[in-house]
């Protein structure tokens, strides 16, 4: 059991604040009896609204690799009017298993990135704002933590991750400072890492663009949890599970995720790829999906004011077409 009791999902004073929930519901366009797969259950932010829409004959399948999500699901399941199922697994593997079972979902939701449930628990080591063990594992059972990466990775790998996954301008300087420091003392806490980042970047950069360590923490979290490696196969598996006329909605929180989602959805929605000057189509390609929103949907100003963590959210959605 987690060290804190799960919140009551219906209590507005303590409940997790889901991102873009009205926009998600509009795009998914759920009906009674629908089968819905929520690939990142977390604290169940979107669950109650989905359950209301699909009713007693509907099935809500929750996926989450974090064992701390299970108590939240149990509370939701006791309150929900629909049928429920929980799968503790990363979403790429879980979606593959659902595809093998022959599940055809009417809607699939992916709310990517880290959840408030994980950020707000200091012992999970995701937050640069709190002193805690340097962990960052979404699945605590996996072997490699952020401490492991910091201790064992080469300077070149660290610099590449910070540059590519964190878009960190001072990636080389920070990686060099980490390697020098770990020879003297092990780097095992979030505070250790924040201190190193502060010492490695120019003074002017400490007060520009938010917390100086946020990009390094993002990069490490992505690597620890193989987030960008799992996303493309997960999207492909989700499309396999999706029924014809079903909707896939994805919320991303940084440009690398959003780029991968946009690329996947654009490829599925593309028809003929013949040169424009060809009089007759020779490729025979038909679109497998149709975009439900031309541009990514962003949170409204009131939502960003109410929930500052929603600021970077981007929502994209497609509907599956009959390829027959």
C-alpha positions as CSV (number, residue, x, y, z in Angstrom):
1,X,0.0,0.0,0.0
2,X,1.2,3.6,-0.6
3,X,2.3,5.7,2.3
4,X,-0.6,8.1,1.8
5,X,-4.3,7.1,1.5
6,X,-5.9,7.5,-1.9
7,X,-8.0,10.6,-2.4
8,X,-11.8,10.4,-2.8
9,X,-12.2,11.2,-6.5
10,X,-15.5,13.0,-5.9
11,X,-14.0,15.4,-3.3
12,X,-13.4,18.7,-5.1
13,X,-11.1,19.9,-2.3
14,X,-8.6,17.1,-2.8
15,X,-9.4,15.5,-6.2
16,X,-6.8,15.3,-9.0
17,X,-7.5,18.0,-11.6
18,X,-7.6,16.4,-15.0
19,X,-6.3,18.3,-18.0
20,X,-8.6,19.3,-21.0
21,X,-11.3,17.0,-19.7
22,X,-14.2,18.8,-21.5
23,X,-12.2,18.9,-24.8
24,X,-11.4,15.2,-24.4
25,X,-15.0,14.2,-23.9
26,X,-16.1,16.3,-26.9
27,X,-13.6,14.6,-29.2
28,X,-14.2,11.0,-27.9
29,X,-17.9,11.5,-28.4
30,X,-18.8,8.5,-26.2
31,X,-22.1,6.7,-26.2
32,X,-23.7,4.3,-23.7
33,X,-22.2,0.8,-23.9
34,X,-18.9,1.9,-25.3
35,X,-15.6,0.2,-24.5
36,X,-13.0,2.8,-23.5
37,X,-9.3,2.2,-22.8
38,X,-7.5,4.7,-20.6
39,X,-3.8,4.1,-21.1
40,X,-2.6,6.2,-18.2
41,X,-5.1,6.0,-15.4
42,X,-2.9,7.8,-12.7
43,X,-5.3,9.1,-10.1
44,X,-8.3,8.7,-12.4
45,X,-8.7,12.2,-13.5
46,X,-10.8,11.5,-16.6
47,X,-12.4,8.3,-15.3
48,X,-15.6,9.6,-13.6
49,X,-16.6,11.6,-16.7
50,X,-16.0,8.6,-19.0
51,X,-18.0,6.3,-16.7
52,X,-21.0,8.7,-16.7
53,X,-21.0,8.7,-20.5
54,X,-20.7,4.9,-21.2
55,X,-23.2,3.8,-18.4
56,X,-23.9,0.4,-17.0
57,X,-23.4,-1.5,-20.2
58,X,-20.0,0.2,-20.9
59,X,-16.6,-1.1,-20.1
60,X,-13.8,1.1,-18.8
61,X,-10.3,-0.5,-19.0
62,X,-7.6,1.3,-17.0
63,X,-3.9,0.8,-17.7
64,X,-1.1,2.0,-15.4
65,X,2.3,0.6,-14.6
66,X,2.5,2.5,-11.3
67,X,1.2,0.3,-8.4
68,X,0.2,3.5,-6.5
69,X,-2.6,3.9,-9.1
70,X,-4.4,0.8,-8.0
71,X,-5.9,2.2,-4.8
72,X,-7.3,5.2,-6.8
73,X,-8.8,2.7,-9.3
74,X,-10.3,0.6,-6.5
75,X,-12.2,3.7,-5.2
76,X,-13.3,4.7,-8.7
77,X,-14.4,1.1,-9.5
78,X,-16.6,1.0,-6.3
79,X,-18.3,4.3,-7.3
80,X,-18.5,3.8,-11.1
81,X,-21.8,2.7,-12.7
82,X,-19.9,1.1,-15.6
83,X,-18.0,-2.2,-15.8
84,X,-14.3,-1.8,-15.0
85,X,-11.0,-3.5,-15.4
86,X,-7.4,-2.7,-14.3
87,X,-4.2,-3.7,-16.0
88,X,-0.9,-3.0,-14.2
89,X,1.5,-2.8,-17.1
90,X,3.2,-0.2,-19.3
91,X,0.7,0.9,-22.0
92,X,2.7,-0.5,-24.9
93,X,2.6,-4.0,-23.5
94,X,-0.9,-3.8,-22.2
95,X,-2.3,-2.6,-25.6
96,X,-0.5,-5.5,-27.3
97,X,-2.2,-7.9,-24.9
98,X,-5.6,-6.3,-25.5
99,X,-5.0,-6.6,-29.3
100,X,-4.2,-10.3,-28.9
101,X,-7.4,-10.7,-26.8
102,X,-9.4,-9.3,-29.7
103,X,-10.6,-6.2,-27.8
104,X,-12.1,-3.5,-30.1
105,X,-12.3,-0.2,-28.2
106,X,-14.7,2.6,-29.1
107,X,-12.3,5.1,-27.6
108,X,-8.7,5.2,-26.4
109,X,-7.2,8.0,-24.3
110,X,-3.5,8.6,-23.6
111,X,-2.6,11.2,-21.1
112,X,1.2,11.2,-21.4
113,X,3.9,12.3,-19.1
114,X,4.1,12.4,-15.3
115,X,1.0,12.5,-13.1
116,X,0.4,14.9,-10.2
117,X,0.1,11.8,-8.0
118,X,3.8,11.1,-8.8
119,X,5.1,14.7,-8.6
120,X,3.4,15.4,-5.3
121,X,5.0,12.4,-3.6
122,X,8.6,13.5,-2.7
123,X,9.8,10.0,-2.2
124,X,9.3,9.2,-5.9
125,X,12.1,11.6,-6.8
126,X,10.4,13.3,-9.7
127,X,10.4,16.8,-8.4
128,X,13.4,19.2,-8.4
129,X,11.6,21.3,-5.9
130,X,11.8,18.8,-3.0
131,X,14.7,16.9,-1.4
132,X,14.2,13.2,-2.0
133,X,15.9,10.0,-3.3
134,X,16.8,10.5,-7.0
135,X,14.5,7.8,-8.4
136,X,12.0,8.8,-11.1
137,X,10.7,5.3,-11.9
138,X,7.1,5.2,-12.9
139,X,7.2,1.4,-12.2
140,X,9.1,1.0,-8.9
141,X,9.8,-2.7,-9.8
142,X,12.1,-1.8,-12.6
143,X,15.8,-1.9,-11.9
144,X,17.2,1.3,-13.4
145,X,16.5,4.5,-11.5
146,X,17.8,8.0,-12.1
147,X,20.5,7.4,-9.5
148,X,21.7,4.4,-11.5
149,X,21.9,6.5,-14.7
150,X,23.7,9.3,-13.0
151,X,26.2,6.9,-11.5
152,X,26.9,4.6,-14.5
153,X,26.3,6.6,-17.7
154,X,29.1,8.1,-19.7
155,X,29.5,11.9,-19.9
156,X,28.7,11.7,-23.6
157,X,25.4,9.9,-23.0
158,X,24.4,12.3,-20.2
159,X,25.1,15.3,-22.4
160,X,23.1,13.8,-25.3
161,X,20.1,13.0,-23.2
162,X,20.1,16.5,-21.6
163,X,20.4,18.0,-25.1
164,X,17.9,15.8,-27.0
165,X,15.3,15.0,-24.3
166,X,15.6,18.1,-22.2
167,X,16.6,20.6,-24.9
168,X,19.1,21.8,-22.4
169,X,21.4,24.5,-23.7
170,X,24.2,23.7,-21.2
171,X,24.0,19.9,-21.6
172,X,27.8,19.4,-21.9
173,X,28.7,21.6,-18.9
174,X,26.1,19.8,-16.7
175,X,27.2,16.3,-17.8
176,X,30.9,17.2,-17.1
177,X,30.0,18.6,-13.7
178,X,28.1,15.3,-12.8
179,X,31.0,13.1,-13.8
180,X,33.4,15.2,-11.8
181,X,31.2,15.2,-8.7
182,X,30.4,11.5,-8.7
183,X,34.1,10.7,-8.5
184,X,34.2,12.5,-5.1
185,X,30.7,11.7,-3.8
186,X,27.7,9.6,-5.0
187,X,24.8,11.6,-6.4
188,X,21.8,10.0,-4.8
189,X,19.2,12.8,-4.1
190,X,17.3,15.4,-6.0
191,X,19.0,18.1,-4.0
192,X,22.4,16.7,-5.1
193,X,21.5,17.0,-8.7
194,X,19.9,20.4,-8.4
195,X,23.1,21.7,-6.7
196,X,25.3,20.3,-9.5
197,X,23.1,21.9,-12.2
198,X,23.2,25.3,-10.4
199,X,26.9,25.1,-10.2
200,X,27.4,24.2,-13.9
201,X,25.3,26.8,-15.7
202,X,26.1,30.5,-16.0
203,X,24.7,32.8,-13.4
204,X,22.5,34.5,-15.9
205,X,20.8,31.3,-16.8
206,X,19.8,30.6,-13.2
207,X,17.0,33.2,-13.4
208,X,15.7,32.7,-16.9
209,X,13.2,30.2,-18.2
210,X,12.0,28.7,-14.9
211,X,13.9,26.4,-12.6
212,X,17.4,25.7,-13.9
213,X,17.1,21.9,-13.3
214,X,13.7,21.3,-14.9
215,X,15.1,20.3,-18.3
216,X,17.7,17.9,-16.8
217,X,15.0,16.3,-14.7
218,X,12.7,15.9,-17.7
219,X,15.5,14.2,-19.7
220,X,16.3,11.8,-17.0
221,X,12.7,10.9,-16.4
222,X,12.2,10.2,-20.1
223,X,15.3,7.9,-20.2
224,X,14.5,6.1,-16.9
225,X,11.0,5.2,-18.2
226,X,11.8,4.8,-21.9
227,X,9.0,7.2,-22.6
228,X,9.9,8.1,-26.2
229,X,10.9,4.5,-27.0
230,X,7.5,3.2,-25.9
231,X,5.3,5.8,-27.4
232,X,5.5,4.9,-31.2
233,X,4.8,1.2,-30.6
234,X,2.1,2.1,-28.1
235,X,0.4,4.4,-30.7
236,X,0.5,1.6,-33.3
237,X,-0.9,-0.9,-30.9
238,X,-3.7,1.5,-29.8
239,X,-4.7,1.9,-33.4
240,X,-4.9,-1.9,-33.7
241,X,-7.2,-2.1,-30.7
242,X,-9.4,0.8,-31.9
243,X,-12.6,-0.2,-33.6
244,X,-13.7,1.4,-36.9
245,X,-15.2,4.8,-36.1
246,X,-13.4,4.8,-32.7
247,X,-11.5,7.8,-31.6
248,X,-7.9,8.0,-30.3
249,X,-7.1,11.0,-28.2
250,X,-3.6,11.8,-26.9
251,X,-2.5,14.6,-24.5
252,X,1.2,15.4,-24.5
253,X,3.2,17.7,-22.4
254,X,6.4,18.4,-24.2
255,X,7.4,19.0,-27.8
256,X,9.1,15.6,-28.3
257,X,6.0,13.7,-27.4
258,X,3.7,16.0,-29.4
259,X,6.0,15.7,-32.4
260,X,5.8,11.9,-32.3
261,X,2.0,12.0,-31.9
262,X,1.6,14.5,-34.7
263,X,3.8,12.4,-37.0
264,X,1.8,9.2,-36.2
265,X,-1.6,10.8,-36.7
266,X,-0.6,12.6,-39.9
267,X,0.8,9.3,-41.4
268,X,-2.5,7.4,-40.6
269,X,-4.6,10.3,-42.0
270,X,-2.6,10.5,-45.3
271,X,-4.1,9.2,-48.5
272,X,-2.5,9.2,-51.9
273,X,1.3,9.9,-51.8
274,X,1.8,10.0,-55.6
275,X,3.5,13.1,-57.1
276,X,1.0,15.9,-57.8
277,X,1.6,15.8,-61.5
278,X,0.5,12.1,-61.9
279,X,-2.8,12.0,-63.7
280,X,-3.9,8.7,-62.0
281,X,-3.1,7.5,-58.5
282,X,-0.6,4.6,-58.7
283,X,0.0,4.0,-55.0
284,X,-3.5,2.9,-54.1
285,X,-3.1,4.4,-50.6
286,X,-6.2,5.3,-48.7
287,X,-6.3,7.1,-45.4
288,X,-6.8,4.9,-42.3
289,X,-7.9,7.7,-40.1
290,X,-9.3,11.2,-40.1
291,X,-8.1,14.0,-37.9
292,X,-10.6,15.4,-35.4
293,X,-8.8,18.6,-34.8
294,X,-6.6,20.4,-37.4
295,X,-4.4,22.0,-34.8
296,X,-3.5,20.7,-31.3
297,X,-6.1,21.7,-28.7
298,X,-4.6,23.8,-25.8
299,X,-6.0,24.5,-22.4
300,X,-8.2,27.6,-22.0
301,X,-6.9,30.6,-20.1
302,X,-9.2,29.8,-17.1
303,X,-7.9,26.2,-17.0
304,X,-4.3,27.3,-17.1
305,X,-5.0,29.8,-14.3
306,X,-6.8,27.1,-12.2
307,X,-4.2,24.4,-13.0
308,X,-0.8,25.8,-14.0
309,X,0.5,22.3,-14.7
310,X,-1.8,22.2,-17.7
311,X,0.0,25.0,-19.6
312,X,2.1,22.8,-21.8
313,X,-0.7,20.3,-22.6
314,X,-1.5,19.6,-26.2
315,X,-4.4,17.4,-27.3
316,X,-4.6,15.7,-30.7
317,X,-7.2,13.1,-31.9
318,X,-8.1,11.0,-34.8
319,X,-11.0,8.7,-35.7
320,X,-10.4,5.3,-37.4
321,X,-11.8,4.8,-40.8
322,X,-13.0,1.6,-42.5
323,X,-10.1,0.5,-44.6
324,X,-12.1,-2.3,-46.4
